[in-house]
Amino acid sequence: MSTIHKQLYKNDALSSTEMRRRRERDCLRLRKIKRQEQFLKRRIGLESCASNDLQTADMHIDGHLKITNDLVQLLYSEHESDQLNATRKLRKLLSDGPSPPIEEVVRRGLVPQLVSFLRSGSNAALQFEAAWTLTNIASGNSQQTRTLIEAGAVPILIELLSSSVQCPEVQEQAVWVLANIAGDSSMCRDHLLDCGLLVHLLQALADTERISMIRKAVWTLSNLTRFKNPPVDFTKVGRCLPILARLLDLTDADVLADTCRAIGHLLDGPNNQIQTVLDAGVGHRLVELLQHPQQSVSTAALKAVGKIATGEDQQIQVILDNNALPHISQLLSSPKEEIKEESCWTISNIAAGNREHIQAIINASLFPKLVNIMQTAEFRTRKTAAVAIANASSGGSSEQIKYLVEVGCVPPMCDFLTILDSDILHLALNALENILKAGEELHSRPNPYALAIEECCGLDKIEYLQAHENRDIYQKSFDIIELYFGSEEDDCRMAPVKLEFDAVMPINGFNF
């Protein structure tokens, strides 16, 4: 594509306002990635467990305290009192500040000694301090986290989780370490599952009534079902569905959010896997939680509902029968762009179903809101709303497509024809072609939908795309003009072709 050609697109599609929006969107995405990393792993600061009896009264950290050789020697002392004091000092170092010295702990080879303290069954304070320290080490990078696995921490931590320990704080700290390990990567996740963690975790959830323990255990469960590359083996984690269904009935927001996340992870799979999750009876409660006052809960529930909508028609019908669309309608008005985008994605999946599903969206008056989003939201959300409109235009009846035109879908769809992204151009052209096909069925001449496209300068944009560098796009543009905007006078119109001229001069020169 020529520079002038690109510039014309850029001037139309990327105004200074749009460019500013994209910069803001990129910043938001970076912050979102950071938040997701914080969801996966959590480091305990000094303010955590402030009421715990196992802590010393003095929580002040000397700003100049370092991992000294003396501290290391105390850690390897034969006296438990020295070991406890050294571990506590090390824990404080790793609990404070944005850059704890995790790498120095690993480099000095202190992790195996800390793991050995987990076996100090007669000294709960030492176990607790060691587990707390290991929790913060496991909040580091992947290489640092894996030092715990290499030191043999996992079997001991599972034992602490499953045993009827006299100190519940040690049990909770053990599950926190395991949660951080599980949240590191699919490799760590699978290692924990292969070590049999899930059985003991589910048993701990069944046995405890402590909300603090339930929160940590459900968060661990969420991390055990996380990651897509590769996804978790459903046959290894499917047994957690009954207890997840029961956890949905609790009122604690943290528990509900992590439970919805775990269910959402389990819905990442083929239709038979989605059906297994639905058979656990979670559909109704997930829809209810769309209106939860805590955004963390409603967002996690929305993502799970959206994944159900990727399934078969009868699976989509489950969420429709539970009255999901009115709740999603309210979420479309959320000031949070992420929630609006997720809501549009869910509707786009429903719109890809049958005509009854499309009619349900119409009856819920969602398409006018989608049209408005296509004109006013950030780019990613606008695109997702356009996908929903395009899906409805593909599977909808003539009457349903007529409704889409009446609520104003044509102008914003034509606006997408000036975007440089080839995927968006394909999307917009296909949607407009579907609309034009429906207009032909009206047997009204001229095609009223062709007129609607012309009135918002859509025809000019389609004609311009006949010079696009992507062959599929310029061929689609040519076909649309030929079929729906051509006339008897220009039947001989040809698709644009690239002409190449031979620059060689005839031997005898040119004759004029």
C-alpha positions as CSV (number, residue, x, y, z in Angstrom):
1,M,0.0,0.0,0.0
2,S,1.4,3.4,-0.9
3,T,2.3,6.0,1.7
4,I,-0.5,8.3,0.5
5,H,-3.0,5.4,0.7
6,K,-2.0,4.6,4.3
7,Q,-2.1,8.3,5.2
8,L,-5.7,8.5,4.0
9,Y,-6.7,5.6,6.2
10,K,-4.7,7.0,9.2
11,N,-6.3,10.5,8.9
12,D,-9.8,9.0,8.8
13,A,-9.4,6.3,11.5
14,L,-6.7,7.7,13.8
15,S,-7.5,11.2,14.9
16,S,-5.5,12.8,17.7
17,T,-8.3,11.7,20.0
18,E,-8.1,8.1,18.8
19,M,-4.3,8.0,19.1
20,R,-4.6,9.3,22.6
21,R,-7.1,6.6,23.4
22,R,-4.8,4.0,22.0
23,R,-1.9,5.2,24.2
24,E,-4.2,5.2,27.2
25,R,-5.4,1.7,26.3
26,D,-1.8,0.4,26.1
27,C,-1.1,1.9,29.5
28,L,-4.2,0.2,30.9
29,R,-3.2,-3.1,29.4
30,L,0.2,-2.9,31.0
31,R,-1.4,-2.2,34.4
32,K,-3.9,-5.0,33.8
33,I,-0.9,-7.4,33.2
34,K,0.6,-6.2,36.4
35,R,-2.7,-6.8,38.3
36,Q,-2.9,-10.3,36.8
37,E,0.6,-11.1,38.0
38,Q,-0.5,-10.0,41.5
39,F,-3.5,-12.3,41.3
40,L,-1.3,-15.2,40.5
41,K,1.2,-14.6,43.4
42,R,0.9,-12.7,46.6
43,R,3.8,-11.7,48.9
44,I,3.0,-11.2,52.5
45,G,4.0,-7.8,53.8
46,L,4.7,-6.8,57.4
47,E,1.1,-5.7,57.8
48,S,-0.2,-9.2,57.1
49,C,-1.2,-11.5,60.0
50,A,-0.8,-8.5,62.3
51,S,-2.9,-10.2,65.0
52,N,-1.0,-13.5,64.8
53,D,0.2,-14.8,68.2
54,L,3.3,-16.3,66.6
55,Q,4.7,-12.9,65.7
56,T,7.0,-10.9,67.9
57,A,5.7,-7.7,69.3
58,D,8.4,-5.7,67.7
59,M,7.8,-5.6,63.9
60,H,10.3,-2.8,63.2
61,I,12.9,-3.5,60.5
62,D,16.3,-1.9,60.7
63,G,16.6,-0.1,57.4
64,H,20.3,-1.3,57.2
65,L,19.6,-4.9,58.0
66,K,21.3,-7.2,55.4
67,I,21.7,-10.9,54.8
68,T,25.0,-11.0,56.6
69,N,27.3,-14.0,57.2
70,D,26.4,-13.9,60.8
71,L,22.7,-14.2,59.9
72,V,23.5,-17.2,57.7
73,Q,25.5,-18.8,60.5
74,L,22.6,-18.4,62.9
75,L,20.3,-20.0,60.3
76,Y,22.6,-23.1,60.3
77,S,23.0,-23.2,64.1
78,E,22.2,-26.3,66.0
79,H,20.0,-24.3,68.4
80,E,16.4,-23.8,67.5
81,S,16.3,-20.4,69.2
82,D,19.0,-19.2,66.9
83,Q,17.3,-20.7,63.9
84,L,14.0,-19.1,64.8
85,N,15.6,-15.6,65.3
86,A,17.5,-15.9,62.0
87,T,14.5,-17.1,60.1
88,R,12.4,-14.3,61.5
89,K,14.9,-11.7,60.5
90,L,15.1,-13.2,57.0
91,R,11.3,-13.2,56.8
92,K,11.2,-9.5,57.7
93,L,13.8,-8.7,55.0
94,L,11.7,-10.5,52.4
95,S,8.4,-8.9,53.6
96,D,9.4,-5.3,53.2
97,G,9.9,-3.0,50.2
98,P,9.3,-3.4,46.5
99,S,12.5,-5.3,45.8
100,P,13.1,-7.9,48.5
101,P,16.4,-9.8,48.3
102,I,14.9,-13.0,47.1
103,E,17.7,-13.7,44.6
104,E,20.4,-13.3,47.3
105,V,18.6,-15.9,49.5
106,V,18.6,-18.3,46.5
107,R,22.2,-17.5,45.6
108,R,23.4,-18.2,49.1
109,G,21.6,-21.6,49.0
110,L,19.4,-20.9,52.0
111,V,16.2,-22.5,50.6
112,P,17.0,-26.1,51.5
113,Q,17.7,-25.1,55.1
114,L,14.3,-23.2,55.3
115,V,12.5,-26.2,53.8
116,S,14.1,-28.4,56.5
117,F,12.6,-26.2,59.2
118,L,9.1,-27.2,57.9
119,R,9.7,-30.5,59.6
120,S,10.1,-29.0,63.0
121,G,6.9,-30.4,64.3
122,S,7.8,-29.6,67.9
123,N,8.4,-25.9,67.1
124,A,5.3,-24.4,65.4
125,A,6.9,-20.9,65.5
126,L,9.8,-22.0,63.5
127,Q,7.6,-23.9,61.0
128,F,5.4,-20.8,60.6
129,E,8.4,-18.4,60.1
130,A,10.0,-20.8,57.6
131,A,6.7,-21.2,55.7
132,W,6.2,-17.4,55.6
133,T,9.7,-16.9,54.3
134,L,9.2,-19.5,51.6
135,T,5.9,-17.9,50.7
136,N,7.7,-14.7,49.8
137,I,10.5,-16.6,47.9
138,A,7.8,-18.3,45.9
139,S,6.4,-14.9,45.0
140,G,9.5,-14.2,43.0
141,N,10.3,-15.2,39.4
142,S,10.0,-18.7,38.0
143,Q,13.6,-19.7,38.6
144,Q,13.3,-18.6,42.2
145,T,10.0,-20.4,42.7
146,R,11.4,-23.6,41.3
147,T,14.1,-23.7,43.9
148,L,11.4,-24.7,46.4
149,I,10.4,-27.6,44.2
150,E,14.1,-28.7,43.8
151,A,14.5,-28.5,47.6
152,G,11.7,-30.9,48.1
153,A,9.3,-28.5,49.7
154,V,6.1,-29.7,48.0
155,P,5.6,-33.0,49.7
156,I,6.3,-31.4,53.1
157,L,3.9,-28.6,52.5
158,I,1.1,-31.0,51.4
159,E,1.7,-33.0,54.6
160,L,1.3,-29.8,56.6
161,L,-1.9,-29.0,54.7
162,S,-3.4,-32.4,55.2
163,S,-2.3,-33.2,58.8
164,S,-4.4,-32.2,61.8
165,V,-1.7,-29.7,62.9
166,Q,-2.1,-28.1,66.3
167,C,-1.3,-24.7,64.8
168,P,-3.8,-23.7,62.1
169,E,-1.6,-20.8,61.2
170,V,1.0,-23.2,59.9
171,Q,-1.6,-25.0,57.8
172,E,-2.7,-21.7,56.3
173,Q,0.8,-20.6,55.6
174,A,1.6,-23.9,53.9
175,V,-1.4,-23.5,51.5
176,W,-0.2,-20.0,50.8
177,V,3.2,-21.3,49.7
178,L,1.5,-23.9,47.5
179,A,-0.8,-21.2,45.9
180,N,2.3,-19.2,44.9
181,I,4.0,-22.2,43.4
182,A,0.8,-23.2,41.5
183,G,0.5,-19.6,40.2
184,D,4.0,-19.6,38.7
185,S,3.5,-21.6,35.6
186,S,1.7,-24.6,34.0
187,M,4.8,-26.7,34.8
188,C,4.5,-25.9,38.5
189,R,0.8,-26.4,38.4
190,D,1.1,-29.9,36.9
191,H,3.9,-30.8,39.3
192,L,1.6,-30.0,42.3
193,L,-1.3,-32.0,40.7
194,D,1.0,-35.0,40.1
195,C,2.1,-34.8,43.8
196,G,-1.6,-35.3,44.8
197,L,-2.2,-31.8,46.1
198,L,-5.8,-31.6,44.9
199,V,-7.1,-34.4,47.1
200,H,-5.7,-32.9,50.2
201,L,-6.8,-29.4,49.3
202,L,-10.4,-30.5,48.8
203,Q,-10.3,-32.4,52.1
204,A,-9.0,-29.3,53.8
205,L,-11.8,-27.2,52.3
206,A,-14.4,-29.8,53.5
207,D,-13.0,-29.9,57.0
208,T,-12.5,-26.2,57.8
209,E,-14.9,-23.5,58.7
210,R,-12.2,-20.8,59.0
211,I,-12.9,-18.2,56.4
212,S,-9.2,-17.2,56.2
213,M,-8.3,-20.9,55.3
214,I,-11.2,-21.1,52.8
215,R,-9.9,-18.0,51.0
216,K,-6.4,-19.3,50.7
217,A,-7.5,-22.8,49.7
218,V,-9.9,-21.5,47.0
219,W,-7.3,-19.2,45.6
220,T,-4.9,-22.2,45.4
221,L,-7.6,-24.1,43.6
222,S,-8.0,-21.3,41.2
223,N,-4.3,-21.4,40.4
224,L,-4.4,-25.2,40.0
225,T,-6.9,-24.7,37.2
226,R,-5.1,-21.8,35.6
227,F,-3.0,-21.4,32.4
228,K,-3.8,-22.3,28.8
229,N,-0.4,-23.3,27.4
230,P,-0.9,-26.1,28.0
231,P,-4.3,-26.1,29.7
232,V,-4.9,-28.2,32.8
233,D,-5.8,-31.8,32.3
234,F,-9.6,-31.7,33.1
235,T,-9.6,-35.4,34.2
236,K,-7.2,-34.3,37.1
237,V,-9.2,-31.3,38.3
238,G,-12.8,-32.1,37.4
239,R,-13.4,-33.7,40.8
240,C,-13.3,-30.2,42.4
241,L,-16.6,-29.2,40.7
242,P,-19.0,-30.3,43.5
243,I,-17.1,-28.3,46.1
244,L,-16.8,-25.3,43.8
245,A,-20.6,-25.4,43.3
246,R,-21.1,-25.3,47.1
247,L,-18.6,-22.5,47.5
248,L,-20.7,-20.3,45.2
249,D,-23.3,-20.2,48.0
250,L,-21.0,-18.4,50.4
251,T,-21.1,-14.7,50.8
252,D,-17.4,-13.8,51.2
253,A,-16.4,-11.7,48.1
254,D,-12.8,-13.1,47.9
255,V,-14.1,-16.7,48.0
256,L,-16.7,-15.9,45.4
257,A,-14.3,-14.2,43.0
258,D,-11.7,-17.0,43.1
259,T,-14.5,-19.7,42.9
260,C,-15.8,-18.0,39.7
261,R,-12.3,-17.8,38.3
262,A,-11.7,-21.5,38.9
263,I,-15.0,-22.4,37.3
264,G,-14.1,-20.1,34.4
265,H,-10.8,-21.9,33.9
266,L,-12.6,-25.2,33.8
267,L,-14.9,-23.9,31.1
268,D,-11.9,-23.4,28.8
269,G,-12.4,-26.5,26.8
270,P,-14.6,-28.4,24.3
271,N,-18.4,-28.5,24.6
272,N,-18.5,-31.7,26.5
273,Q,-16.2,-30.1,29.2
274,I,-18.6,-27.1,29.3
275,Q,-21.5,-29.5,29.8
276,T,-19.7,-31.3,32.6
277,V,-19.3,-27.9,34.4
278,L,-23.0,-27.0,33.8
279,D,-24.1,-30.4,35.1
280,A,-22.5,-29.4,38.5
281,G,-25.4,-26.9,38.7
282,V,-23.4,-23.6,38.6
283,G,-25.2,-21.8,35.8
284,H,-28.0,-20.2,37.9
285,R,-25.6,-18.8,40.6
286,L,-23.1,-17.5,38.1
287,V,-25.8,-15.5,36.4
288,E,-26.9,-14.2,39.8
289,L,-23.4,-13.1,40.6
290,L,-23.3,-10.8,37.5
291,Q,-25.1,-8.3,39.8
292,H,-22.8,-8.7,42.8
293,P,-21.7,-5.3,44.2
294,Q,-18.0,-6.3,44.3
295,Q,-16.5,-5.7,40.9
296,S,-14.0,-8.6,41.3
297,V,-16.9,-11.0,41.7
298,S,-19.1,-9.7,38.9
299,T,-16.2,-9.6,36.5
300,A,-15.1,-13.1,37.3
301,A,-18.8,-14.3,37.0
302,L,-19.1,-12.5,33.6
303,K,-16.0,-14.2,32.2
304,A,-17.4,-17.6,33.2
305,V,-20.8,-16.8,31.7
306,G,-19.1,-15.7,28.5
307,K,-17.3,-19.0,28.3
308,I,-20.5,-20.9,28.6
309,A,-21.8,-18.8,25.7
310,T,-19.0,-20.3,23.5
311,G,-20.7,-23.7,23.7
312,E,-23.6,-25.4,21.9
313,D,-27.0,-23.9,21.5
314,Q,-28.5,-25.8,24.5
315,Q,-25.6,-24.6,26.7
316,I,-26.2,-21.0,25.6
317,Q,-29.8,-21.5,26.4
318,V,-28.9,-22.3,30.1
319,I,-27.7,-18.8,30.7
320,L,-30.6,-17.3,28.7
321,D,-33.1,-19.3,30.8
322,N,-31.5,-17.9,33.9
323,N,-32.2,-14.3,32.7
324,A,-28.6,-13.4,32.0
325,L,-29.3,-10.7,29.3
326,P,-30.9,-8.1,31.6
327,H,-27.8,-8.3,33.9
328,I,-25.5,-8.1,30.9
329,S,-27.4,-5.1,29.7
330,Q,-26.6,-3.2,32.9
331,L,-22.9,-4.3,32.7
332,L,-22.8,-2.7,29.2
333,S,-23.2,0.7,30.9
334,S,-20.3,0.1,33.3
335,P,-17.7,2.8,33.5
336,K,-15.0,0.1,33.4
337,E,-13.9,-0.6,29.9
338,E,-12.9,-4.2,30.7
339,I,-16.4,-5.0,31.9
340,K,-18.0,-3.5,28.8
341,E,-15.6,-5.4,26.5
342,E,-16.3,-8.7,28.3
343,S,-20.1,-8.0,28.1
344,C,-19.8,-7.4,24.3
345,W,-17.8,-10.6,24.0
346,T,-20.5,-12.6,25.8
347,I,-23.2,-11.1,23.6
348,S,-21.2,-11.8,20.5
349,N,-21.0,-15.5,21.4
350,I,-24.8,-15.6,22.0
351,A,-25.4,-13.8,18.7
352,A,-23.4,-16.6,17.0
353,G,-26.0,-19.1,18.1
354,N,-29.4,-19.7,16.5
355,R,-32.1,-17.1,15.5
356,E,-33.9,-17.6,18.8
357,H,-30.8,-16.5,20.6
358,I,-30.5,-13.4,18.3
359,Q,-34.1,-12.7,19.0
360,A,-33.5,-12.9,22.8
361,I,-30.8,-10.2,22.4
362,I,-33.3,-8.1,20.4
363,N,-35.9,-8.5,23.0
364,A,-33.5,-7.4,25.7
365,S,-32.8,-4.2,23.7
366,L,-29.0,-4.8,23.7
367,F,-28.3,-4.0,20.0
368,P,-28.9,-0.2,20.4
369,K,-26.4,-0.3,23.2
370,L,-23.9,-2.1,21.1
371,V,-24.3,0.4,18.3
372,N,-23.6,3.2,20.8
373,I,-20.5,1.4,22.0
374,M,-19.3,1.0,18.4
375,Q,-19.3,4.8,18.2
376,T,-18.0,5.8,21.7
377,A,-16.0,3.2,23.4
378,E,-12.3,2.4,23.3
379,F,-11.1,0.6,20.2
380,R,-11.0,-3.0,21.5
381,T,-14.5,-2.7,22.9
382,R,-15.8,-1.1,19.7
383,K,-14.3,-4.0,17.8
384,T,-15.9,-6.6,20.1
385,A,-19.3,-4.8,19.8
386,A,-18.9,-4.9,16.0
387,V,-18.3,-8.7,16.2
388,A,-21.6,-9.1,18.0
389,I,-23.4,-7.1,15.2
390,A,-21.6,-9.1,12.5
391,N,-22.5,-12.4,14.1
392,A,-26.2,-11.4,14.2
393,S,-26.1,-10.3,10.6
394,S,-24.6,-13.7,9.6
395,G,-27.2,-15.9,11.3
396,G,-30.2,-13.5,11.6
397,S,-33.4,-13.6,9.6
398,S,-34.4,-10.8,7.2
399,E,-36.6,-9.2,9.9
400,Q,-33.8,-9.4,12.5
401,I,-31.3,-7.8,10.1
402,K,-33.9,-5.1,9.3
403,Y,-34.0,-4.4,13.0
404,L,-30.2,-4.1,13.1
405,V,-30.4,-1.5,10.3
406,E,-33.2,0.4,12.0
407,V,-31.2,0.7,15.3
408,G,-28.4,2.3,13.3
409,C,-25.7,-0.4,12.8
410,V,-24.8,0.6,9.3
411,P,-23.0,4.0,9.9
412,P,-20.6,2.7,12.6
413,M,-19.9,-0.5,10.6
414,C,-19.0,1.7,7.6
415,D,-16.7,3.7,9.9
416,F,-14.7,0.5,10.4
417,L,-13.8,0.5,6.7
418,T,-11.2,3.1,7.3
419,I,-9.3,1.1,9.9
420,L,-5.9,-0.3,8.8
421,D,-6.4,-3.6,10.5
422,S,-7.2,-6.3,7.9
423,D,-9.2,-8.4,10.3
424,I,-11.5,-5.5,11.1
425,L,-11.9,-4.7,7.4
426,H,-12.9,-8.3,6.7
427,L,-15.4,-8.2,9.6
428,A,-17.0,-4.9,8.4
429,L,-17.2,-6.0,4.8
430,N,-18.8,-9.4,5.7
431,A,-21.3,-7.7,7.9
432,L,-22.3,-5.1,5.3
433,E,-22.5,-7.9,2.7
434,N,-24.9,-9.9,4.9
435,I,-27.0,-6.8,5.3
436,L,-27.1,-6.1,1.6
437,K,-28.1,-9.7,0.9
438,A,-31.0,-9.3,3.3
439,G,-32.0,-6.1,1.4
440,E,-32.2,-8.0,-1.8
441,E,-34.8,-10.3,-0.3
442,L,-37.1,-7.3,0.3
443,H,-37.7,-7.1,-3.5
444,S,-37.6,-3.3,-3.3
445,R,-35.6,-1.4,-5.9
446,P,-33.2,0.1,-5.2
447,N,-32.0,-2.0,-2.3
448,P,-32.9,0.1,0.7
449,Y,-29.8,-1.1,2.6
450,A,-27.5,-0.1,-0.3
451,L,-29.0,3.4,0.0
452,A,-28.3,3.4,3.7
453,I,-24.7,2.6,3.0
454,E,-24.4,5.3,0.4
455,E,-25.9,7.9,2.7
456,C,-23.1,7.5,5.3
457,C,-20.4,7.5,2.6
458,G,-19.9,3.7,3.0
459,L,-19.9,3.2,-0.8
460,D,-17.0,5.6,-1.2
461,K,-15.0,3.7,1.4
462,I,-15.8,0.3,-0.2
463,E,-14.7,1.7,-3.6
464,Y,-11.5,2.9,-2.0
465,L,-10.8,-0.6,-0.7
466,Q,-10.6,-1.9,-4.3
467,A,-7.1,-0.6,-4.2
468,H,-6.2,-2.4,-0.9
469,E,-3.0,-4.4,-0.9
470,N,-4.8,-7.4,0.6
471,R,-6.2,-9.5,-2.3
472,D,-9.2,-10.8,-0.3
473,I,-10.2,-7.3,0.8
474,Y,-10.1,-5.7,-2.6
475,Q,-11.9,-8.7,-4.2
476,K,-14.6,-8.6,-1.5
477,S,-15.0,-4.9,-2.1
478,F,-15.2,-5.3,-5.8
479,D,-17.8,-8.1,-5.5
480,I,-20.0,-6.0,-3.2
481,I,-19.9,-3.1,-5.6
482,E,-20.5,-5.3,-8.6
483,L,-23.4,-7.2,-7.0
484,Y,-25.2,-4.5,-5.1
485,F,-24.2,-1.1,-6.5
486,G,-23.6,-2.0,-10.2
487,S,-25.9,-1.1,-13.1
488,E,-26.4,-2.3,-16.6
489,E,-24.1,0.5,-17.9
490,D,-21.1,-0.8,-16.0
491,D,-21.5,-4.5,-16.3
492,C,-18.1,-4.6,-17.9
493,R,-16.4,-3.3,-14.8
494,M,-13.4,-5.4,-13.9
495,A,-11.6,-6.0,-10.6
496,P,-8.5,-3.9,-10.2
497,V,-5.4,-5.6,-11.6
498,K,-1.8,-4.6,-11.3
499,L,-0.4,-3.8,-14.7
500,E,3.3,-4.2,-15.4
501,F,4.9,-2.5,-18.4
502,D,8.0,-3.6,-20.3
503,A,10.5,-0.7,-20.2
504,V,12.5,-2.0,-23.2
505,M,12.6,0.4,-26.2
506,P,12.0,-1.1,-29.7
507,I,15.1,-1.6,-31.7
508,N,14.0,0.9,-34.4
509,G,12.6,3.3,-31.9
510,F,9.0,4.4,-31.6
511,N,6.9,5.2,-34.6
512,F,4.3,7.9,-34.2
